[in-house]
Each structure stands twice: as structure tokens, then as C-alpha cells.
Amino acid sequence: MPSAQNKFVTTQHKWLTRLDEALERNAAETIKADETNGFNYSLIADLKAIGYPQLAVPHDLGGEGLSLTDLLLYQERIAMTDAPVALAIGWHMNTVLQLSKTRHWKEDDFTDLCKPVLERSALINRADSEAATGSPSRGGRPQTTARKSEDGYRVTGRKSFTSLAPVLDYFIVSVFDQEEDCISDFLIPRETEGLSIEPTWNMVGMRGTGSHDLVLQDAYVPASAKVHARNRPAQAKASQSNPHNLCIPAVYLGIALAARTEAIRFANSYQPNSLTHPIAQLPHVQQSIGRIELELSSARHFMYSVAGKYDQQQGATDEDFIAVKVYAIQTALSVVDKAMRIVGAQSLAMTHPLQRMYRDVRFGLHNPPMEDLAISQLAKHAIEEIQGKYK
């Protein structure tokens, strides 16, 4: 009988093979989406066809109950070919997995949400960010409003950075709830009257995430759409106690792995007429490649060890999760920079994949948790720990 470990390895291999096949079929669309500020619809369709969005549904509701380690492995692999799609669909995975972990919603509400995911790979994302509040992690209060009407609510507001907007089936919209003096989440289907998507996303990188504005204009939803009342945002820690946020650093380490491949491929093939061998044999190029290997190895070991601690219930902490994010982003930025130095000016050509990786990897600085909040939380934890020991 195969061991549990062998079963996990077999499952990982199966899914990595499926993902590789889908990524290979749609690689050209990745480039096109970046060049046209478009969206890789065909890759999303293939990911849905193989059941990737369903992996986030928990075992008890008919899903596979994806482990954190496997989530990071798969997100990293998608990002090596299409980082914007990896980041975008990662929000769906993150959202469903976190709801599964916390079970803050009523059981029937969460079950009803998971059904379309299982049946048709429906896609879900939170819509929290607003232009006036900035990142939700900063504690700003949403300006989106919900007023009671008929047997439900009329919701009005505008949400920015709504990744996957072109293909989302459901939006979890944060609204300031005056009645309860807190932030409430409303589950709003795409077909809701008064809901529209305004194509505002036009950034220098991560162009294929489809992170357009969600516009709600007096949109009617039934009373049952109000699915959860949260704590006030100022009470949240930088990490928001969400281990599945590690899918963010996994994406950026995927970019770094792809940059590593491009740099080494170039170094093995490029031989100027001043040399009798490819530049991969030059000591200074080997030093750069060695530093890339060291940095990537350290960051990936750190990320997967923390994920393993969480999966095995061995006491992974909020500080572990935010430290991984900060360290992984710093590593990814450094690795892409070193890869571009190896390739040289050619890496800046608009036809070269490294320039796209360079633009995409910068966005890691602006995904939660923000670096200054994360560093501050790490510092406070260390200070409190030492004070406790030496009182």
C-alpha cells in the first residue's frame, strides 16, 4: 500500500503536469495580454476546465481541501509563465481557503458559495480597496454604503483593484455598516442589476490581472446577501492572521525562478566573438548565478518550511507569515535584478521576457501585508518577547 507521503507526491505531480500543459497552451496569450493591457481568458478557461478553482473547497463540502504547501507550489508554477494570472486566481484560492479556515459565515451561506465553485469552477474575490481608503490593511473605513430597501439592501460604491474582474462570478464587497458600527461583507453575484465593471486597470506591470473597478450603483441585493460583520479594520494585524496570504510571495518567487531560467539560458548560449566559450564560464557571471541560487534557495526553504509548519499544525505564527512575505519579495526583486545584469541591455528590449518580469515583480511591494507594517509588527513582537524574558 502506498504511503501517505507518496500519495501527496503523486497528487502534486499530477497537478503540476496539468498546470504545465495549460500554461504551455496559453503562453502566447500571456505575452499578448501584457502588450495589449488585456486578459488571458484562455488560460483562465483552461484552469477552470481542469478544476483548479475547486481545489480550494474543503473536504467536508466535497472539495480536495488543498494544503497550504500545495497551494504555494501550484501558484509558484503558474507564475513562472503567467504571473498576472497567478496573482489574480490566487485571490480566488486565498478567499475560499480563508473562509474555509475561519468559518465566520453561517454554514449554509458558505455551503451555498462552494456549490457553484464545485459545479462550474465559479470564481470569487473580495472587493475591499477604495481610492479614498487605500489598502484595507491601513484601517480605512469603506465609503461603500448599503441602505435598507424592500426586503434587502441597496448598495452603492466603487471598489478598485478588483482582480479577475472580467471573469468573476461573485464579489465579496466590504461595506461600512452604520447599524452595527462595523464593516459588513455582502456577497453579490455578477448578474446583479446595478453592478458593472469599469476597465480602469492600466499599470506598468501585472497588466493581465484584470484588476478593474467594481461599480455598484443602487444595486439591489436580498437581506441574505449580508454574510458577515467583521471587526473594525484598525483592530487587524498586518498579516490579518491569514496564512493563505503566502500565495502572494509564492507568485513573486515564481517570477524569480523564471528570471533565473532566462539568465542561465542566456549565459549558456551567448558567446561574444571576444571569447572562445559562452559567458556562463566567466567567473563573475558564475558568481552572479551562485548568488541567485543562494537567495532563491533561502527564500523558498523559508516559505515552504513555514507552510509545512502550518499544514502540520506545528505552531506557525503571524510573524512567520509576514516575515516570509517581506523576505520573498526582497529576494524576488534582487534575483530579477541580477538576472537582468547577466543578460545585459538585451533584457530591456520590449520583446524580452525579463523586462516583463521586472515590471511584474515590482508589484510585490504593494501587495499586503505592506512592508512597513510588517517590519513594525516584527519589531514589536521581538521587543515584547525580550521584555517578557528579562523582567
N, C-alpha and C positions, 0 to 999 in steps of 0.2 A: 504494500500500500504506500503511495507517495506521501512524503511528509508534508506538513503544513507549509514549511518554507519552500519546498519545491512547487507547491500549488501556487504560492504567491509569485514566484519567479515565472512560472508558466503563464499566469494571468498577465503579468507585466509585459512579457514578451509578445503575447497575443495583441494587447492593446497598442504597444509601440509599433508593431508591424502594421496594424490597421491605420494608425496615425501617419506613419511614413508613407503608406500608399496614397492616402488622401492628400497629404502635403505635396507629394511628387506630382499628382494630377493637377494641382492648383497653383504651383509655384509661379507660373507666368502671370496669373491673376493677382498675386501678391505685388509684383512689380507694377502692374497696371494700376492697382488701387492706390499705390503711393504716388505714382506720376500724375494721376488724374484727381487726386483727393477723393477717391471713390471708396468702394467697399467690396471685399472679396466674398460676394454672395455664394459663389460656387463652393468655396471651402466650407463656409458655414453649413450649406446644404449637405455636403458630404459628412461633416461631423455629426449632423443630426441623423443622417441616414445610418451611420454605424452605431448610433445610440450613445454618443459621448455625453450629451447633456444629462442623460438618465443616470449616469454613474453617481451623481450627487444625491440621489434619492436614497433614504436609509433602508436598511434591510427590512425593518418591520412594516414598511409600506410598499414592499415589492421591488426595491432597488438593490443595487450592489453594495451600498454603504462604503463608498470609496474612502480608503485611508488617506491620511494627510501625506504620507510618503509617496503614494502612487499619484496623488493629485499634482505634487510638485514635479515628479518625474515626467508626467504627461504634458504639463504646462511648459516645462523647460524644452521638451522636444518640439512642441508646436512652435514655440518662439524662435527656434533655430531657423525656421523657414519663414514664418509669418508672425512677427512679434505683435503687431496690432490686433490680429485675430486672437492670439493667445491671451493678450491682456483683456480684450473685450469679453470673450467667452469665459475667461477666468472669473469675471464678476458674477456671471450666472452660477458657476460652480460654487463660488465663495458664498453667495447669498443663500442658496439652498442648503449647503452644508452647515452654515452657521445657524440657520433656522432649525435644522435637524438637531444640532447640538444643544441649543438653548431651550427649544420647545416653549418659547414665550407665547406663541399663538395658541388659541384654542385648538384642540386636537382635530376637530372637524375642519377647521379653516386650513390647517397645514395639510391635512389629507387631501382636501379639495384642490390645493395648489399643486400637489405632487402628481395627481392623476393625469393632467394634460402633459406633464413632463414625461411620464412613463408611456402614455399612449401615442404622443406625436412629437416628442422631444421639444415641447414648448420651452421658450426662453424667457428668463425673468431677470430683472435687475432692479436695484434700488435707484431712486431718483431723489437725491438728498441735496446736491450742491446748488447754490444760487449765487448770482453775481453779487448781490449785496452782502452775503454772509461769508463768501469764500469757502474754504474747505470746512466740512462739517466737524472735523476734529478740533477746529479752533473754538467751537462752542457758540457759534452764531445761531440766532433763532430764525427759523424759516419764515419767510414772508408769505408763503403759500397759505391760503385760508380755506376753511370749509365751513359753510353756514348751513344750518338745518333747513331742509326743504322737503315738503311732502313726507314720504317715508324714508328719506335718506338725507344726502348732503349735496350741496353744490360746491365744487372745488375749483378754485381759481389760483393760478400761479404759473411761474416759469422756472423750470429746472435746467441747469446747464450740465455739461459733461455726462450726458446720459449714454454711456457706451452701449453698443449693439442696437441703438435706436432704430435703424432701418428694419430690423427683424424681430424686435422684442414682442412677445405676446402679452406680457403682464409687466406693470410698473408698480413698485412698492414706493409710494410717494409720501415723503415726510411733510407733515402739516402742523403748524402751531395750533394746539387745541386750547382755546380760551376757556372752555368749560372745565377742563381738568388741569389747566395751567401746566401743560407738558407738551411734548411732541408726540403726535399720534401718527401711526403708519396706516395708509389706505392702500388696499390692493385694487388696482384699476386696470381692467382689460384694455387692450389696444383699440378695440372697436367702439369704445365709449364715445358717445356724442359729446363734442366739445373738446376732445383730445386731438392734438395734432403734433407733428414733428417739424420743426423749423431747421433747415440744413445750415447750421451756423459753424460747424466744425471745420476750421481751416488753419491748421497748425503746421509748424515746420517739421514735426515728427509725429509718429504714431498716427499717421493720416488715415489709416484704414480701420480705425476703431469705430467709426460711425457715431462719435460722441456728440450728437447734435442736441439742440434744446427740445425739451418736452414742454409743450404749451397746453395749459388747461384753462379753458375759458368757460366758466359757469358749467363745468362738466357734472352731470348728474350721476351719482352712484348711490346704491341702496345702503341702508344702515349697516348691513353686514360687511360692507367694504372696509369699515374701520376695524382693522385686525389687531392692533396693538397700541398701547400707550407706553411710550418709553420714558426713562428718566430724562431730566433736563440735560442737554449736551455738556454743560460745564462740569458735570459730575463724572464724565467719562475720562478714562486714562488715555494716553497717547495711542496705545495699542488697541483700545476698545475691546480688550480681552477676547480677541478673535484670532485663534491660531491659523485659521484658513486664509488670513491676510498674507501668509507666507507664499501664496500663489503669485503675489506681486514680485518679490525678489526672484522667484523661480523664472519668471519671464525674462528678467534682465540678465540673469546668469545664462539663460538660453541664447540671448543676443551675444553675450561674451563668448560662449562656446562657438557660435557661428563665426565670429570675428577671428577667433583663434584658428579655425579651419582655413579661412581665407588667407590669413597671413602665412601659415605654414605651406599651403598650396603654392602661394606666390614665391616664397623663399626657395622651394624645391624646384621651381620651373624657371625662375628668372636668372639669366646668366648674361650680364653685360659683356661686351667684347673686350673689356679690360681684364676679365677673369677667365680662368680655364675650368671653372666649376660654378654651379649655382650658388647664390648668395647664402643659402642655408648652411654652407660650410664655413662662413665667415664667423670668427669668434664673437664679434659684437652682435651679430644677428642671433647667434645661438644664446647669448646672454639675455637678449630680449625675449626670445621664446621660452627660455628657462624661467624667467620672472613671470611670464604669463601662466606657465604651468603651476608655479608655486602659488600664485594668487588665486587661480581658479580652484586648485585642489583644496586650499584652505577654506575658501568661501563655501564650496559645495559640501565639504565634510561638516562644516559648522551647520549649514542649513539642514542637511539630512540627519545629522545627529539630534538636532532639536526636534525635527519631525518624528524621528524614531522614539524619542523620549515621550512625546505626546501620544503617539499611537500605542505605546506600551504602558501608558499611564504611570510614567516614572517621574512625574513632577516637573514637567516643562513649565516655565514661568512666563508672565507677561514680559519681563525683562529679557528673557531669551528670545522671544518673538521679535521684539523691536530691535534688539541688537543684530539679529540676522538680517533684517531689512536694511538697516543702515550699512552694515559691513558688505552685504551683497551688492548694493548699489555703488558703493565706493569702488569695489572690486571690478564691477562691470564697466564703469567709466574708465578705470585705469587700463583694463585689458583692451578695450576698443581703441584707446589712445595708442597703446603700444603696438597693436596690430597695424594701425594706420602709419605709424613711424616706420615699420618694417616695409610696408608696401610703397610708402613714399607718396609723391604728388598724385600718382595714379589713383590713389584711394579717394581723392577728392572729385574725381570725374563723376558726373551725374549718372553715368552708365555703370559705375562700380558699386557692388553691394555694400561696401564698407561705409560709403557716405550715408546710405540709408540707416545702417546700424548706428552710426554716430549720431544722427538726428533722433532716432528712436530711443537710444539708451539715456539721453538727457532727461526724458520724461520720468525716469525713476525718482528724480529729486522731488517731483511734485505729486507723487502718489503717497497715500497715508501709510504709516504714520510719518509726519513731517520730521525731518532730521533734527531740528532744534528742539521740538517737543520730546522726541525720543532720547536725545542726549541728556536733556534736563531730567527726564524720568529715571534714566540710568544713574545719573549723579545723585539724585535724591535717595534712590534705593541703596546705593553704596554708603552714603553718609549715615542713613538710618541704621544700616547693618552694623557699621563700625561703632556708632554711638551705643547701640544695644549691647555690644560685646564689652565695651570698656567703661560702662557707667560705674 
